[in-house]
C-alpha cells in the first residue's frame, strides 16, 4: 500500500532561481523503511523536508504534489500543524530540548492539548518504544542534555513517537553517533517499521543496505533510481547509481 | 644562508624585537592599569567624602526626612522614588521591547529588520538633554492637558526613561532570542507546535537569561540617568514618597544635581550628597554585576 506519493515534486530556493529538487516522482510504501542516498547537496534532505513542509521555514517554494494517503499536502487546505503531528521528524544532530527527559517526551502531547493525567503513560510507552526506558526510568527528571549522544537521539525518537505519528522522517540520524549507538538506532528502526512508515536519509551506504527495504538514489536534485534495496545495491540499472554505490564518486 | 648567519640574524632579530616588545607591553600595561586606578580613586574619593553621613547609620539609611537645612538626611524617600521611576520605566520598556524583540527575531522580513534595528539603535544616540527637552515641551504639556496634575511627574519620567531603555532591551533580547539553537525551533515545529507555541515554550524560556539581563541593564541605565529625568519629573523642594504617578518626585540623580549648586563647601550637606552618590553607585554596580552574571549563564547554557 502506498503511503506517500510525490508527483513532479520540485523545490526552489532563493528567488526561485536555485533548484533544490527536480520533478521527483516516487511512491513510498507503508510500513517499510525507505532510504534516500546520494552525495551531499543532492536533494535528499530537501526531499525529506518537503514531506512535512519544513522547507517553507527557509522560504523555499515547492511545486508539484505530495500525496499522503492520497491527499495533496500542498493543496492549500491541509493544516500544517496537523500534518506535522502525523509526520514525525528526527534530525541529524540529537536536539533534545534543554529540559527534563519527561518534559521532552511530554512536549508534543502537551502542545496538542493532552491532559496531564495521561502523560505519564504516553511518556513511558514512547520511551519503551524508543528502547530508552530501562536506561532512564529512574532519571526522568534529569536534564536531557546530560545524557550521551546516542541516548539523546533515542530520546528524540521517543519525543517524535509521543505525538503518535504515522510516518517518521529521519535525517541522517546516526551521523553524529558512535558505532554502538548507531547499531542500537538501526535495530530500533527495524522494530519501528511494524507500526510506522519510515523514510531515512543516510550518507552511510552500509546503513541503507542493512536497514532499508527500498532505496532511492538522488543526484543533483534528481531522483536517478528507485527500487528494492537489494536490487539497487546488487543490480543497479543506472550507471551513475553503480558508480556511487561502488564508491567511484560522492 | 649559512647556518651561523641564520643563527646570528635570529639572535639579532630577537634582541631588537624583544626590547621593543617589552617596551610596548609595559606601555599597554600602564594604560590598562590607569583605568583600574581611575575607578579605584573615584570610588575611594566618593566613599571618603560620603563616610561622615554614611556613618549616621539608620538616620541616613532609614531616615524618612531629607531636610539639609535642619540637618536631616533621611534617604528613604529619594531611594524609593528612584526605584519607582526606574521600575516603572522598565515595565513600559519590557512591555514594548520584548514583543518587539520577538517580532524582529522571528517574524520580521529581512528588509524590515534592516530598517527597524538601526532605527532602534539610533535611539541610543539621542543626547539625553534633547530627549529631556522634548519631554518637557511635548510630553509634560500633553500630560498636564490631557491627564491632569502638573505635568512634570513620575509618568513623564517613566515614558522618557522607557524610550531611553528600549533600545537596550530590544537589542539584547533579540540577540538572546537569536542565540537559541535553530534545532530547538525545528524540533518544536516538527512536532506540530505552532510558531506561537514554539516562541512561548522554547524560544523565550531559552533566551530567558538574556532577556532578564537586558531588563536589569536597562534598569541600571534608567536609575543612573540624570538629565532627561531631571527635566520632566518636577523635583519638589523636599523629596517625598509619592502617592500618584501624576505627582512630581525627586530621585537620587536629580537631588545631587539640584543641591550641589547651593551646597556649602565642606558641610555635612555636601557629604550627604556624596553619600547619595555612594548609594547610586552601589545600586548600579549591583545591577551591572547581575547583568554580567546572567549573560555568562546564558552563554554557558547556550553552548552546551
Contacts between the chains, C-beta under 8 A, distances in Angstrom:
chain1	res1	chain2	res2	distance
A	52	B	190	6.8
A	54	B	186	6.9
A	54	B	189	7.2
A	54	B	190	6.6
A	57	B	186	7.2
A	57	B	189	6.8
A	81	B	192	5.0
A	81	B	193	7.7
A	81	B	194	5.8
A	82	B	192	7.0
A	83	B	192	7.7
A	84	B	189	6.7
A	84	B	190	5.9
A	84	B	191	6.8
A	84	B	192	4.1
A	85	B	191	7.3
A	85	B	192	3.6
A	88	B	190	7.1
A	88	B	191	7.3
A	89	B	186	7.9
A	89	B	187	7.9
A	89	B	190	4.0
A	91	B	183	6.1
A	91	B	186	6.6
A	91	B	187	6.7
A	91	B	190	7.7
A	93	B	183	5.9
A	95	B	181	7.3
A	95	B	183	3.8
A	95	B	184	6.3
A	95	B	186	7.4
A	95	B	187	4.9
A	96	B	187	7.9
A	97	B	184	5.9
A	97	B	187	6.9
A	97	B	188	7.7
A	97	B	202	6.4
A	98	B	184	7.8
A	98	B	206	6.6
A	98	B	301	6.6
A	98	B	304	7.2
A	107	B	188	7.4
A	107	B	191	6.5
A	107	B	193	7.9
A	107	B	201	7.3
A	108	B	191	4.1
A	108	B	192	6.9
A	108	B	193	7.8
A	111	B	188	7.9
A	111	B	191	6.9
A	111	B	192	7.1
A	111	B	193	4.7
A	111	B	194	7.8
A	111	B	197	5.0
A	111	B	201	7.1
A	112	B	192	6.5
A	145	B	304	5.3
A	156	B	187	7.2
A	159	B	187	7.5
A	159	B	191	6.9
A	160	B	190	7.6
A	160	B	191	7.0
A	163	B	191	5.7
A	163	B	192	6.2
